[in-house]
Amino acid sequence: MSALAWTALVSLAAWGWLLLGTGFFWRTDQRLPPHGEPDSWPDVVIVVPARDEAAVLPAALPSLLAQDYPGRAEIFLVDDGSTDGTAALARELAERHGGLPLTVVRTGEPEPGWTGKLWALRHGIALARARGPEYLLLTDADIAHAPDSLRALVASARAGGLDLVSQMARLRIVSGWERLVVPAFVYFFGQLYPFRRVNRPGGRTAAAAGGCVLLRTGAAERADVPASIRQAVIDDVALARAVRRSGGRIWLGLADGVESVRPCPRLADLWRMVSRSAYAQLRHSPVLLAGTVAGLALVYLTPPAALAAGAFGGDAVAAGAGALAWAVMAGSYLPMLRYYRQPAALAPLLPFIALLYLLMTLDSARLHHRGRGAAWKGRVYPRPRAAPEP
């Protein structure tokens, strides 16, 4: 057999392993565990870090104010040096909509060694602990919650004895680029951190989705959160690892009533979202970067290349193996497309989407080595640390 045929067969074998041997990462059935209502509802404080979020607050903050929660709950919005009137708008929305009590506080610039979001969470969590809540809900300023979101999170945590319950918010899909890139973002995240493995008691895989994290206050104290992860750029994964290392039980799944309202209509917006942290995920290692590029090329780019080259060159084995690997790849993507209510016709485009993500990762490494590192909302972290390893 030709070298191309062998490469195509290796890619097909890799897809067989990915499909069956990696925690069924491609499935979308990890949703909030079944739960009844607890006998009593614990106190909860919602902490919202916000930096220049005036554009999305009107679509997100009212959903928190309107939470239908039987126990005592309140909101701390931490204005992290905004210049667009975020704090004033938050107070105006609270006066207009009513609902849960809202307190708006402002932080100064982060101290050395802290990333901005974790610096804001540090202030919010410190204020929240003074209220003595059993749980903290850490949620981003661009996340809209269904009215029963907090209720369901707390009930699931109580029923399952969980210290951390996180839902991957359903990201916004309106523009053509969002339709193409966003479902793949969650698909690739699940490939890196298979939800079933995260949710396995005593498992080593740990991850969370930073837009919606219900955290037991006692678990946060045992894990010394957020101080123990203060330099993490991928703060949600770092948080989950810290909680698991300290003996906590964690759970991660896809959301039905938690949605991001942040628009990323252009490819440049989505590119920036991925490239700011992709190289940090690889621990800024050129070796891991090279391995990632080779792996993406073998798994995602080889099948269509083998099909095309084999068909034109008369190599039936290469063409057949490439076609079968491509079909398996597209089939594994269909559940995520259904979750995002997107047409199945997008599934065969996954190799092209993977190529975009490969280029975004390379760009992330380029930015890091040019000293620009992770940049977000006017702040640049030239040498940020990756999420700490277990």
Salt bridges, closest charged atoms under 4 A:
ASP29 OD2 - ARG27 NH2 3.22
ASP29 OD2 - ARG196 NH2 2.53
GLU37 OE2 - ARG151 NH2 2.87
ASP43 OD2 - ARG72 NH2 3.19
GLU53 OE2 - ARG262 NH2 2.77
GLU53 OE2 - LYS377 NZ 3.01
ASP68 OD2 - ARG151 NH1 3.56
GLU74 OE2 - ARG72 NH1 3.58
GLU74 OE2 - ARG131 NE 2.74
ASP79 OD2 - ARG106 NH1 2.60
ASP80 OD2 - ARG379 NH1 2.70
GLU92 OE2 - ARG96 NH2 2.61
GLU109 OE2 - ARG379 NH2 3.31
GLU134 OE1 - ARG158 NH2 2.86
GLU134 OE2 - ARG216 NH1 3.09
ASP140 OD1 - LYS117 NZ 3.00
ASP142 OD2 - ARG262 NE 3.00
ASP163 OD1 - ARG216 NE 3.16
ASP163 OD1 - ARG222 NH2 3.56
GLU178 OE2 - ARG172 NH1 2.58
ASP235 OD1 - LYS117 NZ 3.42
ASP256 OD1 - ARG31 NH1 2.62
ASP256 OD1 - ARG170 NH2 3.54
ASP269 OD1 - ARG266 NH2 2.86
ASP269 OD1 - ARG272 NH2 3.05
ASP363 OD1 - ARG366 NH2 2.66
GLU389 OE2 - ARG241 NH1 3.34
GLU389 OE2 - ARG283 NH1 3.44
